[in-house]
């Protein structure tokens, strides 16, 4: 935890707390759904943590 009492995210592989943040999109096999995701990439070992943002069945952006 940080000094303010909030949890600190750490890489599950190397325990680093430094991440590069990216936005991504995952489409379903048939293209009917699209899921927006936030990707956190560990700057030490490059392990990717993905966080589900939102989904929409007809989100074609």
C-alpha positions in Angstrom: 0.0 0.0 0.0 1.1 3.6 -0.6 1.5 6.1 2.2 -2.1 7.4 1.5 -3.5 3.9 2.3 -4.5 3.1 -1.3 -3.3 -0.2 -2.8 -0.4 -0.1 -5.3 -0.6 -2.2 -8.4 2.4 -4.5 -8.9 3.3 -6.8 -11.7 2.4 -10.4 -10.7 5.6 -11.7 -12.3 8.5 -9.4 -11.2 6.7 -7.2 -8.6 7.6 -4.0 -10.4 5.3 -1.0 -10.0 6.2 0.8 -13.2 3.8 0.4 -16.1 3.2 1.8 -19.6 -0.6 2.5 -20.2 -2.2 1.8 -23.6 -5.7 1.6 -24.9 -6.9 -1.5 -26.8 -9.9 -3.2 -28.4 -10.7 -6.8 -28.5 -13.3 -8.0 -31.1 -15.3 -11.2 -30.8 -14.7 -14.1 -33.2 -17.5 -13.1 -35.5 -17.2 -9.3 -35.0 -20.5 -8.8 -33.3 -19.1 -7.4 -30.1 -16.2 -5.2 -29.3 -14.6 -4.7 -25.9 -12.5 -1.6 -25.0 -9.6 -2.4 -22.7 -7.0 -0.6 -20.7 -3.6 -2.3 -21.0 -0.9 -1.8 -18.4 2.5 -3.1 -19.7 5.2 -3.7 -17.1 8.3 -1.7 -18.0 10.5 -4.3 -16.4 9.4 -7.7 -17.8 6.8 -6.5 -20.4 4.0 -8.6 -18.9 0.6 -7.2 -19.9 -2.2 -6.7 -17.5 -5.5 -6.0 -19.2 -8.5 -4.3 -17.6 -12.0 -4.5 -19.1 -13.3 -1.0 -19.8 -16.7 -1.2 -21.4 -18.5 -3.3 -24.1 -21.1 -2.6 -26.6 -22.7 -5.0 -29.1 -22.7 -2.4 -31.9 -19.6 -0.3 -31.1 -17.8 0.2 -34.4 -15.5 3.1 -33.5 
